[in-house]
Amino acid sequence: MIHHIAIGTLHPSLLADFYLQLPGAKQSKVHYFESGEIRSIWIQLGAVILMLEKGKNESPKKLVFSLENSNQTAWKEFLTTISVLERTEFTVYFEDPDGNGLGLSSYPQKLPKSLEMS
């Protein structure tokens, strides 16, 4: 099981604003340097914590979220607010404001028709 994924960013607050728009995302903690500057913002994504950490831009090649029946409407609404870069039968690919690769996948089922126009 994955406990957390850490992404390095020059702008934790800006990135947090983006990720908190994802269906089901909830901010869980904010950590500060002694100077008062934000060091990291933790966002709960189901059982996984996404840690947005101040520093060099670093991330996994792609971070892909699961499409579930319970969150299809919310994802459809979210996808209308961003630029979709690519899509396959199973996955929609997009980026966060730092250019990190993201996706939404329904694998092994094909993406539902309701997401085709997203």
Phi and psi restraints in degrees (range 20) as a CNS / XPLOR table:
assign (resid 1 and name C) (resid 2 and name N)
       (resid 2 and name CA) (resid 2 and name C) 1.0 -89.7 20.0 2
assign (resid 2 and name N) (resid 2 and name CA)
       (resid 2 and name C) (resid 3 and name N) 1.0 130.1 20.0 2
assign (resid 2 and name C) (resid 3 and name N)
       (resid 3 and name CA) (resid 3 and name C) 1.0 -87.2 20.0 2
assign (resid 3 and name N) (resid 3 and name CA)
       (resid 3 and name C) (resid 4 and name N) 1.0 -50.9 20.0 2
assign (resid 3 and name C) (resid 4 and name N)
       (resid 4 and name CA) (resid 4 and name C) 1.0 -152.4 20.0 2
assign (resid 4 and name N) (resid 4 and name CA)
       (resid 4 and name C) (resid 5 and name N) 1.0 161.3 20.0 2
assign (resid 4 and name C) (resid 5 and name N)
       (resid 5 and name CA) (resid 5 and name C) 1.0 -125.6 20.0 2
assign (resid 5 and name N) (resid 5 and name CA)
       (resid 5 and name C) (resid 6 and name N) 1.0 129.0 20.0 2
assign (resid 5 and name C) (resid 6 and name N)
       (resid 6 and name CA) (resid 6 and name C) 1.0 -106.9 20.0 2
assign (resid 6 and name N) (resid 6 and name CA)
       (resid 6 and name C) (resid 7 and name N) 1.0 134.2 20.0 2
assign (resid 6 and name C) (resid 7 and name N)
       (resid 7 and name CA) (resid 7 and name C) 1.0 -121.8 20.0 2
assign (resid 7 and name N) (resid 7 and name CA)
       (resid 7 and name C) (resid 8 and name N) 1.0 126.1 20.0 2
assign (resid 7 and name C) (resid 8 and name N)
       (resid 8 and name CA) (resid 8 and name C) 1.0 -82.5 20.0 2
assign (resid 8 and name N) (resid 8 and name CA)
       (resid 8 and name C) (resid 9 and name N) 1.0 139.5 20.0 2
assign (resid 8 and name C) (resid 9 and name N)
       (resid 9 and name CA) (resid 9 and name C) 1.0 -153.4 20.0 2
assign (resid 9 and name N) (resid 9 and name CA)
       (resid 9 and name C) (resid 10 and name N) 1.0 149.0 20.0 2
assign (resid 9 and name C) (resid 10 and name N)
       (resid 10 and name CA) (resid 10 and name C) 1.0 -76.9 20.0 2
assign (resid 10 and name N) (resid 10 and name CA)
       (resid 10 and name C) (resid 11 and name N) 1.0 -18.4 20.0 2
assign (resid 10 and name C) (resid 11 and name N)
       (resid 11 and name CA) (resid 11 and name C) 1.0 -133.2 20.0 2
assign (resid 11 and name N) (resid 11 and name CA)
       (resid 11 and name C) (resid 12 and name N) 1.0 75.6 20.0 2
assign (resid 11 and name C) (resid 12 and name N)
       (resid 12 and name CA) (resid 12 and name C) 1.0 -56.3 20.0 2
assign (resid 12 and name N) (resid 12 and name CA)
       (resid 12 and name C) (resid 13 and name N) 1.0 -40.3 20.0 2
assign (resid 12 and name C) (resid 13 and name N)
       (resid 13 and name CA) (resid 13 and name C) 1.0 -65.6 20.0 2
assign (resid 13 and name N) (resid 13 and name CA)
       (resid 13 and name C) (resid 14 and name N) 1.0 -42.6 20.0 2
assign (resid 13 and name C) (resid 14 and name N)
       (resid 14 and name CA) (resid 14 and name C) 1.0 -62.7 20.0 2
assign (resid 14 and name N) (resid 14 and name CA)
       (resid 14 and name C) (resid 15 and name N) 1.0 -45.0 20.0 2
assign (resid 14 and name C) (resid 15 and name N)
       (resid 15 and name CA) (resid 15 and name C) 1.0 -66.4 20.0 2
assign (resid 15 and name N) (resid 15 and name CA)
       (resid 15 and name C) (resid 16 and name N) 1.0 -38.4 20.0 2
assign (resid 15 and name C) (resid 16 and name N)
       (resid 16 and name CA) (resid 16 and name C) 1.0 -61.7 20.0 2
assign (resid 16 and name N) (resid 16 and name CA)
       (resid 16 and name C) (resid 17 and name N) 1.0 -41.2 20.0 2
assign (resid 16 and name C) (resid 17 and name N)
       (resid 17 and name CA) (resid 17 and name C) 1.0 -56.2 20.0 2
assign (resid 17 and name N) (resid 17 and name CA)
       (resid 17 and name C) (resid 18 and name N) 1.0 -40.2 20.0 2
assign (resid 17 and name C) (resid 18 and name N)
       (resid 18 and name CA) (resid 18 and name C) 1.0 -67.4 20.0 2
assign (resid 18 and name N) (resid 18 and name CA)
       (resid 18 and name C) (resid 19 and name N) 1.0 -54.0 20.0 2
assign (resid 18 and name C) (resid 19 and name N)
       (resid 19 and name CA) (resid 19 and name C) 1.0 -65.2 20.0 2
assign (resid 19 and name N) (resid 19 and name CA)
       (resid 19 and name C) (resid 20 and name N) 1.0 -28.7 20.0 2
assign (resid 19 and name C) (resid 20 and name N)
       (resid 20 and name CA) (resid 20 and name C) 1.0 -71.7 20.0 2
assign (resid 20 and name N) (resid 20 and name CA)
       (resid 20 and name C) (resid 21 and name N) 1.0 -9.2 20.0 2
assign (resid 20 and name C) (resid 21 and name N)
       (resid 21 and name CA) (resid 21 and name C) 1.0 -81.8 20.0 2
assign (resid 21 and name N) (resid 21 and name CA)
       (resid 21 and name C) (resid 22 and name N) 1.0 -16.3 20.0 2
assign (resid 21 and name C) (resid 22 and name N)
       (resid 22 and name CA) (resid 22 and name C) 1.0 -66.9 20.0 2
assign (resid 22 and name N) (resid 22 and name CA)
       (resid 22 and name C) (resid 23 and name N) 1.0 138.7 20.0 2
assign (resid 22 and name C) (resid 23 and name N)
       (resid 23 and name CA) (resid 23 and name C) 1.0 -54.5 20.0 2
assign (resid 23 and name N) (resid 23 and name CA)
       (resid 23 and name C) (resid 24 and name N) 1.0 127.7 20.0 2
assign (resid 23 and name C) (resid 24 and name N)
       (resid 24 and name CA) (resid 24 and name C) 1.0 85.7 20.0 2
assign (resid 24 and name N) (resid 24 and name CA)
       (resid 24 and name C) (resid 25 and name N) 1.0 -6.9 20.0 2
assign (resid 24 and name C) (resid 25 and name N)
       (resid 25 and name CA) (resid 25 and name C) 1.0 -74.5 20.0 2
assign (resid 25 and name N) (resid 25 and name CA)
       (resid 25 and name C) (resid 26 and name N) 1.0 137.3 20.0 2
assign (resid 25 and name C) (resid 26 and name N)
       (resid 26 and name CA) (resid 26 and name C) 1.0 -139.8 20.0 2
assign (resid 26 and name N) (resid 26 and name CA)
       (resid 26 and name C) (resid 27 and name N) 1.0 132.8 20.0 2
assign (resid 26 and name C) (resid 27 and name N)
       (resid 27 and name CA) (resid 27 and name C) 1.0 -70.5 20.0 2
assign (resid 27 and name N) (resid 27 and name CA)
       (resid 27 and name C) (resid 28 and name N) 1.0 130.7 20.0 2
assign (resid 27 and name C) (resid 28 and name N)
       (resid 28 and name CA) (resid 28 and name C) 1.0 -111.4 20.0 2
assign (resid 28 and name N) (resid 28 and name CA)
       (resid 28 and name C) (resid 29 and name N) 1.0 -32.8 20.0 2
assign (resid 28 and name C) (resid 29 and name N)
       (resid 29 and name CA) (resid 29 and name C) 1.0 -153.9 20.0 2
assign (resid 29 and name N) (resid 29 and name CA)
       (resid 29 and name C) (resid 30 and name N) 1.0 154.4 20.0 2
assign (resid 29 and name C) (resid 30 and name N)
       (resid 30 and name CA) (resid 30 and name C) 1.0 -131.2 20.0 2
assign (resid 30 and name N) (resid 30 and name CA)
       (resid 30 and name C) (resid 31 and name N) 1.0 130.0 20.0 2
assign (resid 30 and name C) (resid 31 and name N)
       (resid 31 and name CA) (resid 31 and name C) 1.0 -114.6 20.0 2
assign (resid 31 and name N) (resid 31 and name CA)
       (resid 31 and name C) (resid 32 and name N) 1.0 144.4 20.0 2
assign (resid 31 and name C) (resid 32 and name N)
       (resid 32 and name CA) (resid 32 and name C) 1.0 -122.6 20.0 2
assign (resid 32 and name N) (resid 32 and name CA)
       (resid 32 and name C) (resid 33 and name N) 1.0 149.2 20.0 2
assign (resid 32 and name C) (resid 33 and name N)
       (resid 33 and name CA) (resid 33 and name C) 1.0 -72.4 20.0 2
assign (resid 33 and name N) (resid 33 and name CA)
       (resid 33 and name C) (resid 34 and name N) 1.0 164.9 20.0 2
assign (resid 33 and name C) (resid 34 and name N)
       (resid 34 and name CA) (resid 34 and name C) 1.0 -57.2 20.0 2
assign (resid 34 and name N) (resid 34 and name CA)
       (resid 34 and name C) (resid 35 and name N) 1.0 -27.9 20.0 2
assign (resid 34 and name C) (resid 35 and name N)
       (resid 35 and name CA) (resid 35 and name C) 1.0 -71.1 20.0 2
assign (resid 35 and name N) (resid 35 and name CA)
       (resid 35 and name C) (resid 36 and name N) 1.0 -12.9 20.0 2
assign (resid 35 and name C) (resid 36 and name N)
       (resid 36 and name CA) (resid 36 and name C) 1.0 98.0 20.0 2
assign (resid 36 and name N) (resid 36 and name CA)
       (resid 36 and name C) (resid 37 and name N) 1.0 -10.8 20.0 2
assign (resid 36 and name C) (resid 37 and name N)
       (resid 37 and name CA) (resid 37 and name C) 1.0 -71.3 20.0 2
assign (resid 37 and name N) (resid 37 and name CA)
       (resid 37 and name C) (resid 38 and name N) 1.0 145.8 20.0 2
assign (resid 37 and name C) (resid 38 and name N)
       (resid 38 and name CA) (resid 38 and name C) 1.0 -66.4 20.0 2
assign (resid 38 and name N) (resid 38 and name CA)
       (resid 38 and name C) (resid 39 and name N) 1.0 127.9 20.0 2
assign (resid 38 and name C) (resid 39 and name N)
       (resid 39 and name CA) (resid 39 and name C) 1.0 -94.3 20.0 2
assign (resid 39 and name N) (resid 39 and name CA)
       (resid 39 and name C) (resid 40 and name N) 1.0 -41.7 20.0 2
assign (resid 39 and name C) (resid 40 and name N)
       (resid 40 and name CA) (resid 40 and name C) 1.0 -159.3 20.0 2
assign (resid 40 and name N) (resid 40 and name CA)
       (resid 40 and name C) (resid 41 and name N) 1.0 152.2 20.0 2
assign (resid 40 and name C) (resid 41 and name N)
       (resid 41 and name CA) (resid 41 and name C) 1.0 -125.2 20.0 2
assign (resid 41 and name N) (resid 41 and name CA)
       (resid 41 and name C) (resid 42 and name N) 1.0 127.2 20.0 2
assign (resid 41 and name C) (resid 42 and name N)
       (resid 42 and name CA) (resid 42 and name C) 1.0 -102.3 20.0 2
assign (resid 42 and name N) (resid 42 and name CA)
       (resid 42 and name C) (resid 43 and name N) 1.0 132.9 20.0 2
assign (resid 42 and name C) (resid 43 and name N)
       (resid 43 and name CA) (resid 43 and name C) 1.0 -123.4 20.0 2
assign (resid 43 and name N) (resid 43 and name CA)
       (resid 43 and name C) (resid 44 and name N) 1.0 126.1 20.0 2
assign (resid 43 and name C) (resid 44 and name N)
       (resid 44 and name CA) (resid 44 and name C) 1.0 -83.3 20.0 2
assign (resid 44 and name N) (resid 44 and name CA)
       (resid 44 and name C) (resid 45 and name N) 1.0 124.3 20.0 2
assign (resid 44 and name C) (resid 45 and name N)
       (resid 45 and name CA) (resid 45 and name C) 1.0 -123.6 20.0 2
assign (resid 45 and name N) (resid 45 and name CA)
       (resid 45 and name C) (resid 46 and name N) 1.0 85.5 20.0 2
assign (resid 45 and name C) (resid 46 and name N)
       (resid 46 and name CA) (resid 46 and name C) 1.0 65.8 20.0 2
assign (resid 46 and name N) (resid 46 and name CA)
       (resid 46 and name C) (resid 47 and name N) 1.0 -127.4 20.0 2
assign (resid 46 and name C) (resid 47 and name N)
       (resid 47 and name CA) (resid 47 and name C) 1.0 -84.8 20.0 2
assign (resid 47 and name N) (resid 47 and name CA)
       (resid 47 and name C) (resid 48 and name N) 1.0 -6.1 20.0 2
assign (resid 47 and name C) (resid 48 and name N)
       (resid 48 and name CA) (resid 48 and name C) 1.0 -106.9 20.0 2
assign (resid 48 and name N) (resid 48 and name CA)
       (resid 48 and name C) (resid 49 and name N) 1.0 139.6 20.0 2
assign (resid 48 and name C) (resid 49 and name N)
       (resid 49 and name CA) (resid 49 and name C) 1.0 -99.8 20.0 2
assign (resid 49 and name N) (resid 49 and name CA)
       (resid 49 and name C) (resid 50 and name N) 1.0 129.4 20.0 2
assign (resid 49 and name C) (resid 50 and name N)
       (resid 50 and name CA) (resid 50 and name C) 1.0 -98.5 20.0 2
assign (resid 50 and name N) (resid 50 and name CA)
       (resid 50 and name C) (resid 51 and name N) 1.0 118.1 20.0 2
assign (resid 50 and name C) (resid 51 and name N)
       (resid 51 and name CA) (resid 51 and name C) 1.0 -105.0 20.0 2
assign (resid 51 and name N) (resid 51 and name CA)
       (resid 51 and name C) (resid 52 and name N) 1.0 113.0 20.0 2
assign (resid 51 and name C) (resid 52 and name N)
       (resid 52 and name CA) (resid 52 and name C) 1.0 -94.4 20.0 2
assign (resid 52 and name N) (resid 52 and name CA)
       (resid 52 and name C) (resid 53 and name N) 1.0 108.4 20.0 2
assign (resid 52 and name C) (resid 53 and name N)
       (resid 53 and name CA) (resid 53 and name C) 1.0 -112.1 20.0 2
assign (resid 53 and name N) (resid 53 and name CA)
       (resid 53 and name C) (resid 54 and name N) 1.0 132.4 20.0 2
assign (resid 53 and name C) (resid 54 and name N)
       (resid 54 and name CA) (resid 54 and name C) 1.0 -61.4 20.0 2
assign (resid 54 and name N) (resid 54 and name CA)
       (resid 54 and name C) (resid 55 and name N) 1.0 128.8 20.0 2
assign (resid 54 and name C) (resid 55 and name N)
       (resid 55 and name CA) (resid 55 and name C) 1.0 152.7 20.0 2
assign (resid 55 and name N) (resid 55 and name CA)
       (resid 55 and name C) (resid 56 and name N) 1.0 -161.9 20.0 2
assign (resid 55 and name C) (resid 56 and name N)
       (resid 56 and name CA) (resid 56 and name C) 1.0 -58.5 20.0 2
assign (resid 56 and name N) (resid 56 and name CA)
       (resid 56 and name C) (resid 57 and name N) 1.0 140.0 20.0 2
assign (resid 56 and name C) (resid 57 and name N)
       (resid 57 and name CA) (resid 57 and name C) 1.0 -64.8 20.0 2
assign (resid 57 and name N) (resid 57 and name CA)
       (resid 57 and name C) (resid 58 and name N) 1.0 111.4 20.0 2
assign (resid 57 and name C) (resid 58 and name N)
       (resid 58 and name CA) (resid 58 and name C) 1.0 -144.6 20.0 2
assign (resid 58 and name N) (resid 58 and name CA)
       (resid 58 and name C) (resid 59 and name N) 1.0 139.0 20.0 2
assign (resid 58 and name C) (resid 59 and name N)
       (resid 59 and name CA) (resid 59 and name C) 1.0 -160.5 20.0 2
assign (resid 59 and name N) (resid 59 and name CA)
       (resid 59 and name C) (resid 60 and name N) 1.0 170.6 20.0 2
assign (resid 59 and name C) (resid 60 and name N)
       (resid 60 and name CA) (resid 60 and name C) 1.0 -64.5 20.0 2
assign (resid 60 and name N) (resid 60 and name CA)
       (resid 60 and name C) (resid 61 and name N) 1.0 164.5 20.0 2
assign (resid 60 and name C) (resid 61 and name N)
       (resid 61 and name CA) (resid 61 and name C) 1.0 -58.9 20.0 2
assign (resid 61 and name N) (resid 61 and name CA)
       (resid 61 and name C) (resid 62 and name N) 1.0 -46.9 20.0 2
assign (resid 61 and name C) (resid 62 and name N)
       (resid 62 and name CA) (resid 62 and name C) 1.0 -145.8 20.0 2
assign (resid 62 and name N) (resid 62 and name CA)
       (resid 62 and name C) (resid 63 and name N) 1.0 141.1 20.0 2
assign (resid 62 and name C) (resid 63 and name N)
       (resid 63 and name CA) (resid 63 and name C) 1.0 -115.6 20.0 2
assign (resid 63 and name N) (resid 63 and name CA)
       (resid 63 and name C) (resid 64 and name N) 1.0 114.3 20.0 2
assign (resid 63 and name C) (resid 64 and name N)
       (resid 64 and name CA) (resid 64 and name C) 1.0 -115.4 20.0 2
assign (resid 64 and name N) (resid 64 and name CA)
       (resid 64 and name C) (resid 65 and name N) 1.0 128.0 20.0 2
assign (resid 64 and name C) (resid 65 and name N)
       (resid 65 and name CA) (resid 65 and name C) 1.0 -95.2 20.0 2
assign (resid 65 and name N) (resid 65 and name CA)
       (resid 65 and name C) (resid 66 and name N) 1.0 155.9 20.0 2
assign (resid 65 and name C) (resid 66 and name N)
       (resid 66 and name CA) (resid 66 and name C) 1.0 -91.2 20.0 2
assign (resid 66 and name N) (resid 66 and name CA)
       (resid 66 and name C) (resid 67 and name N) 1.0 132.6 20.0 2
assign (resid 66 and name C) (resid 67 and name N)
       (resid 67 and name CA) (resid 67 and name C) 1.0 -88.3 20.0 2
assign (resid 67 and name N) (resid 67 and name CA)
       (resid 67 and name C) (resid 68 and name N) 1.0 125.5 20.0 2
assign (resid 67 and name C) (resid 68 and name N)
       (resid 68 and name CA) (resid 68 and name C) 1.0 -121.9 20.0 2
assign (resid 68 and name N) (resid 68 and name CA)
       (resid 68 and name C) (resid 69 and name N) 1.0 158.7 20.0 2
assign (resid 68 and name C) (resid 69 and name N)
       (resid 69 and name CA) (resid 69 and name C) 1.0 -54.8 20.0 2
assign (resid 69 and name N) (resid 69 and name CA)
       (resid 69 and name C) (resid 70 and name N) 1.0 -38.0 20.0 2
assign (resid 69 and name C) (resid 70 and name N)
       (resid 70 and name CA) (resid 70 and name C) 1.0 -72.4 20.0 2
assign (resid 70 and name N) (resid 70 and name CA)
       (resid 70 and name C) (resid 71 and name N) 1.0 -16.0 20.0 2
assign (resid 70 and name C) (resid 71 and name N)
       (resid 71 and name CA) (resid 71 and name C) 1.0 -121.3 20.0 2
assign (resid 71 and name N) (resid 71 and name CA)
       (resid 71 and name C) (resid 72 and name N) 1.0 12.7 20.0 2
assign (resid 71 and name C) (resid 72 and name N)
       (resid 72 and name CA) (resid 72 and name C) 1.0 -61.0 20.0 2
assign (resid 72 and name N) (resid 72 and name CA)
       (resid 72 and name C) (resid 73 and name N) 1.0 -44.1 20.0 2
assign (resid 72 and name C) (resid 73 and name N)
       (resid 73 and name CA) (resid 73 and name C) 1.0 -63.5 20.0 2
assign (resid 73 and name N) (resid 73 and name CA)
       (resid 73 and name C) (resid 74 and name N) 1.0 -44.3 20.0 2
assign (resid 73 and name C) (resid 74 and name N)
       (resid 74 and name CA) (resid 74 and name C) 1.0 -63.3 20.0 2
assign (resid 74 and name N) (resid 74 and name CA)
       (resid 74 and name C) (resid 75 and name N) 1.0 -41.6 20.0 2
assign (resid 74 and name C) (resid 75 and name N)
       (resid 75 and name CA) (resid 75 and name C) 1.0 -65.8 20.0 2
assign (resid 75 and name N) (resid 75 and name CA)
       (resid 75 and name C) (resid 76 and name N) 1.0 -41.0 20.0 2
assign (resid 75 and name C) (resid 76 and name N)
       (resid 76 and name CA) (resid 76 and name C) 1.0 -59.2 20.0 2
assign (resid 76 and name N) (resid 76 and name CA)
       (resid 76 and name C) (resid 77 and name N) 1.0 -44.8 20.0 2
assign (resid 76 and name C) (resid 77 and name N)
       (resid 77 and name CA) (resid 77 and name C) 1.0 -62.6 20.0 2
assign (resid 77 and name N) (resid 77 and name CA)
       (resid 77 and name C) (resid 78 and name N) 1.0 -44.3 20.0 2
assign (resid 77 and name C) (resid 78 and name N)
       (resid 78 and name CA) (resid 78 and name C) 1.0 -61.1 20.0 2
assign (resid 78 and name N) (resid 78 and name CA)
       (resid 78 and name C) (resid 79 and name N) 1.0 -44.4 20.0 2
assign (resid 78 and name C) (resid 79 and name N)
       (resid 79 and name CA) (resid 79 and name C) 1.0 -63.9 20.0 2
assign (resid 79 and name N) (resid 79 and name CA)
       (resid 79 and name C) (resid 80 and name N) 1.0 -22.7 20.0 2
assign (resid 79 and name C) (resid 80 and name N)
       (resid 80 and name CA) (resid 80 and name C) 1.0 -74.7 20.0 2
assign (resid 80 and name N) (resid 80 and name CA)
       (resid 80 and name C) (resid 81 and name N) 1.0 -12.8 20.0 2
assign (resid 80 and name C) (resid 81 and name N)
       (resid 81 and name CA) (resid 81 and name C) 1.0 -96.4 20.0 2
assign (resid 81 and name N) (resid 81 and name CA)
       (resid 81 and name C) (resid 82 and name N) 1.0 -3.7 20.0 2
assign (resid 81 and name C) (resid 82 and name N)
       (resid 82 and name CA) (resid 82 and name C) 1.0 -129.0 20.0 2
assign (resid 82 and name N) (resid 82 and name CA)
       (resid 82 and name C) (resid 83 and name N) 1.0 173.8 20.0 2
assign (resid 82 and name C) (resid 83 and name N)
       (resid 83 and name CA) (resid 83 and name C) 1.0 -96.3 20.0 2
assign (resid 83 and name N) (resid 83 and name CA)
       (resid 83 and name C) (resid 84 and name N) 1.0 119.7 20.0 2
assign (resid 83 and name C) (resid 84 and name N)
       (resid 84 and name CA) (resid 84 and name C) 1.0 -83.5 20.0 2
assign (resid 84 and name N) (resid 84 and name CA)
       (resid 84 and name C) (resid 85 and name N) 1.0 126.5 20.0 2
assign (resid 84 and name C) (resid 85 and name N)
       (resid 85 and name CA) (resid 85 and name C) 1.0 -86.2 20.0 2
assign (resid 85 and name N) (resid 85 and name CA)
       (resid 85 and name C) (resid 86 and name N) 1.0 -37.5 20.0 2
assign (resid 85 and name C) (resid 86 and name N)
       (resid 86 and name CA) (resid 86 and name C) 1.0 -160.9 20.0 2
assign (resid 86 and name N) (resid 86 and name CA)
       (resid 86 and name C) (resid 87 and name N) 1.0 156.7 20.0 2
assign (resid 86 and name C) (resid 87 and name N)
       (resid 87 and name CA) (resid 87 and name C) 1.0 -145.3 20.0 2
assign (resid 87 and name N) (resid 87 and name CA)
       (resid 87 and name C) (resid 88 and name N) 1.0 148.6 20.0 2
assign (resid 87 and name C) (resid 88 and name N)
       (resid 88 and name CA) (resid 88 and name C) 1.0 -119.0 20.0 2
assign (resid 88 and name N) (resid 88 and name CA)
       (resid 88 and name C) (resid 89 and name N) 1.0 -173.4 20.0 2
assign (resid 88 and name C) (resid 89 and name N)
       (resid 89 and name CA) (resid 89 and name C) 1.0 -63.6 20.0 2
assign (resid 89 and name N) (resid 89 and name CA)
       (resid 89 and name C) (resid 90 and name N) 1.0 -24.8 20.0 2
assign (resid 89 and name C) (resid 90 and name N)
       (resid 90 and name CA) (resid 90 and name C) 1.0 -114.5 20.0 2
assign (resid 90 and name N) (resid 90 and name CA)
       (resid 90 and name C) (resid 91 and name N) 1.0 -20.8 20.0 2
assign (resid 90 and name C) (resid 91 and name N)
       (resid 91 and name CA) (resid 91 and name C) 1.0 -140.0 20.0 2
assign (resid 91 and name N) (resid 91 and name CA)
       (resid 91 and name C) (resid 92 and name N) 1.0 142.7 20.0 2
assign (resid 91 and name C) (resid 92 and name N)
       (resid 92 and name CA) (resid 92 and name C) 1.0 -109.4 20.0 2
assign (resid 92 and name N) (resid 92 and name CA)
       (resid 92 and name C) (resid 93 and name N) 1.0 130.4 20.0 2
assign (resid 92 and name C) (resid 93 and name N)
       (resid 93 and name CA) (resid 93 and name C) 1.0 -110.8 20.0 2
assign (resid 93 and name N) (resid 93 and name CA)
       (resid 93 and name C) (resid 94 and name N) 1.0 140.5 20.0 2
assign (resid 93 and name C) (resid 94 and name N)
       (resid 94 and name CA) (resid 94 and name C) 1.0 -152.9 20.0 2
assign (resid 94 and name N) (resid 94 and name CA)
       (resid 94 and name C) (resid 95 and name N) 1.0 -178.6 20.0 2
assign (resid 94 and name C) (resid 95 and name N)
       (resid 95 and name CA) (resid 95 and name C) 1.0 -129.8 20.0 2
assign (resid 95 and name N) (resid 95 and name CA)
       (resid 95 and name C) (resid 96 and name N) 1.0 155.0 20.0 2
assign (resid 95 and name C) (resid 96 and name N)
       (resid 96 and name CA) (resid 96 and name C) 1.0 -85.0 20.0 2
assign (resid 96 and name N) (resid 96 and name CA)
       (resid 96 and name C) (resid 97 and name N) 1.0 176.2 20.0 2
assign (resid 96 and name C) (resid 97 and name N)
       (resid 97 and name CA) (resid 97 and name C) 1.0 -60.4 20.0 2
assign (resid 97 and name N) (resid 97 and name CA)
       (resid 97 and name C) (resid 98 and name N) 1.0 -21.9 20.0 2
assign (resid 97 and name C) (resid 98 and name N)
       (resid 98 and name CA) (resid 98 and name C) 1.0 -86.7 20.0 2
assign (resid 98 and name N) (resid 98 and name CA)
       (resid 98 and name C) (resid 99 and name N) 1.0 -1.6 20.0 2
assign (resid 98 and name C) (resid 99 and name N)
       (resid 99 and name CA) (resid 99 and name C) 1.0 87.2 20.0 2
assign (resid 99 and name N) (resid 99 and name CA)
       (resid 99 and name C) (resid 100 and name N) 1.0 11.6 20.0 2
assign (resid 99 and name C) (resid 100 and name N)
       (resid 100 and name CA) (resid 100 and name C) 1.0 -73.0 20.0 2
assign (resid 100 and name N) (resid 100 and name CA)
       (resid 100 and name C) (resid 101 and name N) 1.0 136.7 20.0 2
assign (resid 100 and name C) (resid 101 and name N)
       (resid 101 and name CA) (resid 101 and name C) 1.0 -73.3 20.0 2
assign (resid 101 and name N) (resid 101 and name CA)
       (resid 101 and name C) (resid 102 and name N) 1.0 128.4 20.0 2
assign (resid 101 and name C) (resid 102 and name N)
       (resid 102 and name CA) (resid 102 and name C) 1.0 -129.5 20.0 2
assign (resid 102 and name N) (resid 102 and name CA)
       (resid 102 and name C) (resid 103 and name N) 1.0 164.7 20.0 2
assign (resid 102 and name C) (resid 103 and name N)
       (resid 103 and name CA) (resid 103 and name C) 1.0 -156.7 20.0 2
assign (resid 103 and name N) (resid 103 and name CA)
       (resid 103 and name C) (resid 104 and name N) 1.0 166.4 20.0 2
assign (resid 103 and name C) (resid 104 and name N)
       (resid 104 and name CA) (resid 104 and name C) 1.0 -131.2 20.0 2
assign (resid 104 and name N) (resid 104 and name CA)
       (resid 104 and name C) (resid 105 and name N) 1.0 122.1 20.0 2
assign (resid 104 and name C) (resid 105 and name N)
       (resid 105 and name CA) (resid 105 and name C) 1.0 -126.0 20.0 2
assign (resid 105 and name N) (resid 105 and name CA)
       (resid 105 and name C) (resid 106 and name N) 1.0 143.6 20.0 2
assign (resid 105 and name C) (resid 106 and name N)
       (resid 106 and name CA) (resid 106 and name C) 1.0 -112.3 20.0 2
assign (resid 106 and name N) (resid 106 and name CA)
       (resid 106 and name C) (resid 107 and name N) 1.0 7.6 20.0 2
assign (resid 106 and name C) (resid 107 and name N)
       (resid 107 and name CA) (resid 107 and name C) 1.0 -51.6 20.0 2
assign (resid 107 and name N) (resid 107 and name CA)
       (resid 107 and name C) (resid 108 and name N) 1.0 136.0 20.0 2
assign (resid 107 and name C) (resid 108 and name N)
       (resid 108 and name CA) (resid 108 and name C) 1.0 -90.7 20.0 2
assign (resid 108 and name N) (resid 108 and name CA)
       (resid 108 and name C) (resid 109 and name N) 1.0 -2.0 20.0 2
assign (resid 108 and name C) (resid 109 and name N)
       (resid 109 and name CA) (resid 109 and name C) 1.0 -83.2 20.0 2
assign (resid 109 and name N) (resid 109 and name CA)
       (resid 109 and name C) (resid 110 and name N) 1.0 152.2 20.0 2
assign (resid 109 and name C) (resid 110 and name N)
       (resid 110 and name CA) (resid 110 and name C) 1.0 -69.6 20.0 2
assign (resid 110 and name N) (resid 110 and name CA)
       (resid 110 and name C) (resid 111 and name N) 1.0 154.2 20.0 2
assign (resid 110 and name C) (resid 111 and name N)
       (resid 111 and name CA) (resid 111 and name C) 1.0 -56.3 20.0 2
assign (resid 111 and name N) (resid 111 and name CA)
       (resid 111 and name C) (resid 112 and name N) 1.0 140.5 20.0 2
assign (resid 111 and name C) (resid 112 and name N)
       (resid 112 and name CA) (resid 112 and name C) 1.0 -67.0 20.0 2
assign (resid 112 and name N) (resid 112 and name CA)
       (resid 112 and name C) (resid 113 and name N) 1.0 152.4 20.0 2
assign (resid 112 and name C) (resid 113 and name N)
       (resid 113 and name CA) (resid 113 and name C) 1.0 -54.8 20.0 2
assign (resid 113 and name N) (resid 113 and name CA)
       (resid 113 and name C) (resid 114 and name N) 1.0 -32.5 20.0 2
assign (resid 113 and name C) (resid 114 and name N)
       (resid 114 and name CA) (resid 114 and name C) 1.0 -63.7 20.0 2
assign (resid 114 and name N) (resid 114 and name CA)
       (resid 114 and name C) (resid 115 and name N) 1.0 -19.0 20.0 2
assign (resid 114 and name C) (resid 115 and name N)
       (resid 115 and name CA) (resid 115 and name C) 1.0 -98.6 20.0 2
assign (resid 115 and name N) (resid 115 and name CA)
       (resid 115 and name C) (resid 116 and name N) 1.0 -2.8 20.0 2
assign (resid 115 and name C) (resid 116 and name N)
       (resid 116 and name CA) (resid 116 and name C) 1.0 -62.1 20.0 2
assign (resid 116 and name N) (resid 116 and name CA)
       (resid 116 and name C) (resid 117 and name N) 1.0 -33.7 20.0 2
assign (resid 116 and name C) (resid 117 and name N)
       (resid 117 and name CA) (resid 117 and name C) 1.0 -94.4 20.0 2
assign (resid 117 and name N) (resid 117 and name CA)
       (resid 117 and name C) (resid 118 and name N) 1.0 4.1 20.0 2
